[in-house]
Amino acid sequence: MQNHIRGGAPVLTVNPFSRSQAEEQPTFTDVLLDLVQSEQNVNLQLSSMRAHRGVLPTPPPQHTKTTTNPRVFPAVIYLKNRVNRAWQRQEHYPGDSVIPEDAKARFRDRLLPILASSQTLVRHQLVPILQRILHFDFPDRWPTFMDYTVQLLNTNEAPSVLAGLQCLLAICRAYRFKANDGESRAHFDKIIEASFPRLLTICNELVNQEGEEAGEMLHIALKSYKHATWVRLFGIRM
């Protein structure tokens, strides 16, 4: 399976038996993340070179509409499908092997840094992965998620702030479908207290900016307010 990925062949056309064997390997998702992250590292290097030349605040290359590595997008699509089918046992996919707990822990640790440096097309596929994992793992198995989200929101780099906004929106969405109990509501209140003062500051800055990126960031921020308001007004429910 790894040879197919590194050779550039479409991930989703691999023989099902070969794919199943690869998925049973504990480092399978690590290999795919390595491929995605390798492209992001190139983008960061290019951004750093532009910064040293005094080109800031030119938007970094990861926000272009295309990806330069044709292997990255199939890999991230495969990751999304793999997480949807195998993060937890699914009755619709009884033959799929569940991702091991140690691989899940590594995946969670790497997901947000990759999201913060990803190109637009890749980022749009990573967000549903994040949403899926939060549904199952937050807060018990991912207690550091909000700490990292707040760090992203407090940076002065647009790609990191954008990633932080997407993380915040993802967790607000997740809590619309949490159980309606006191513990879930207490967790959500802490999320609001930790992040929304900074969110208000970001929105106040964005309304005075022009450009597609600023518009996208403001749209995501307002959607977080919408979901948080819904939870506050109608409560958390299944």
N, C-alpha and C positions, 0 to 999 in steps of 0.2 A: 504493500500500500504506500509506504513512504517513497519508494522508487517512482511510483506513478505520480505522486504529488510533486516531487522535486523535478520530475521530467517534464512537467507542464501539461500532462494529460488531464482532461476534465475529470474532476473528482467524482462526480455523480454517475459516471459511466463505468466505474470499476465493477468487475464481476461481483455479484452479491456475496458469493462465498468468500472471496478474497477480502471484501469489505468487512464482513462479519468477523473474520479472523483478525483483521487489523484492529477493529474496535475492541476486541477482548484484551489487547495489550494495554497495560496500565499507563503507558506514556503516549498513547495515541493522540489525545487532545493536545498534549504538550508539543508534539511535532507540528500540528496544524497552527497552534499559536506562534511557534517559532517562525513559521513561514509568514504569517501576517505581520509579526513584529519586525521581521527583517526589513520589510518595506517601509515600515514606520520609522525605523532607525535612519534609513536613507533620507527620508523627508526631514527629520530633525537635524541631520548634518547640513542639509541644504539651507534650512532656516537659520542655523547658527552661522553659516558662511555669510548669508545676507545681513545678519545682524552685525557681524564684525566689519562689514563694508559700509555700515551706516544706512542701510536701506529701510530700516524700520520706520513707520509701522506698516510696511507692505505686507499683505496677508500671506502667511506661509503656504507652501505648495500643497499641503494636505487638504486644502479646501477647494481644490479644483474638482471638476465634475468627473474626471476619469482617474484611473489608477494606472501607474506606469508598469506594474508587474502583472502580466495576465494570469499568474497563478494565484494571486491573493484573493480576488473576488470569488472564484470557485471554492477556495478553502474556507472563507468566512461563511459562505452559503452552507457549506457542508457542516460547519460548526453549529450554525443556527439550527439546522435540522437535527443534528445529533443531540443538542441540548434539549430541544423540544420533545424528542422521543425517549431520551434515556437519562435525563437528570434524576427523575424518579420513575419507578416502575409504572408503565402505562398499559392498561388492559387492551388498548387498541394495537399495541406492538409487543405481544408476548415474547417474540423471538429476539428482541433487541436486548443486548447486555447492558445493564445499568452502569453508568460511569462510576468508578470506584471513589470512595470518600477522599482518599489522599489526592487523587487527580482533581476532584472538585475543589479542594482547598487550594491547590496550585492555580487552578483556573480562576478562582475568585481573586487571588492575589495579583494576577496579571491583567485581568480584564480592564480595570479602570485606567491604568497607565496606557494601555494600548488604545482605548477609546479616546483618551485625551490627545493622542498624536495621529489619529486616523484620518484618512481622506473621507470625503463626503459619502461616496458610495459604500465604502466599508463601514463607516460609522452608522449609516442607516440600517445595516444588518446587525451590528453589534448591540444596538439599543434593544431590540426584541429579546436578544440573549440575556441582557441584563435584567429585563423585566421578568423573564421566566425564572431566573435564579432568585431574584428578590422574593417572588411569590412563595418559593419553598424555603428559603434559607434565612431571610431577615426576620428578626434580629439575632436569633439564637446561634446560627452557624456563620453569620457575617457581622459581628459586632463592630468592626472597624469601618463599615461602609459609610456611615454618616461623617465620621472624622475625615475620611479622605475626600468626601464630597465637599465639605466645608473648606478644606484646603484648596481644592480646585476653584471654588467660588471666590476665594480671597487672593488669588493670583492676579497679576496684571497682564497676563497673556490671554488673548482672545480665544485660542483653541482650548485652553484649560478651563476658562470660564464657561465656554460653550458645553464642554463635557460635564462640568459641575451642574449646569442647568438641566442637562438631560438626565443626570443621575437623580436630581431632585424631583423632576417630573415623574421619573420611573417609580420612585418610592411613594409619591403622592397617589399615583395610579394604583399601586399595589394595595394601599390601605383602603381603597374603596371596596375591596373584596376580602378584607380581613374579617375575622369573627367579631361580632359586636359585643365585646367584653371590656371590662375596665382596664385590663393589662394592655390590650391593643390601643385603646384610646390614650393611655398614659404615654406609650411609646410615640404615638403620633404627635401628641402635644410637645414632647421633647424635640422632635424633629422640627416643628414649627419654630420653637424658641431658638434653636441652634442655627437655623438657616434663613428664616424669612427677614430678619433685619438686614442682612447682607443682600438678600434678594431685592428688597426695596431700593437699596442704594444702587444696585446694578440697573434696575429699571429706570431710575431717575437719570442715570448716565446715558442709557440707550435711547431714551426719547429725544435726546438732543443730537443723535448721530444719524447719519444717512448711510445707505448702502445695504446690500442684500444680507450680509452677515449680521449686521446690527438688527435688521428686521427679523431675521430668523431667531436670534437670541431673545428678542423681546417677545416674540410669539410663544416660544417655549416657556419663558418666565410667566406669562399671563395664563398659560394652560396650567401651570403649577398652582397658581392662585385659584383657578377655577375648580380644580380637583380638591384642593384643601377646603375651599368654601363649601363644596358639596358634602364633604365628610363632616364639617362642623355643623351644617344645617340638618343633615339627614342621618348622621351617625355612620358608624362602620358596620357593614353588613355583608353577608355572603352573596 
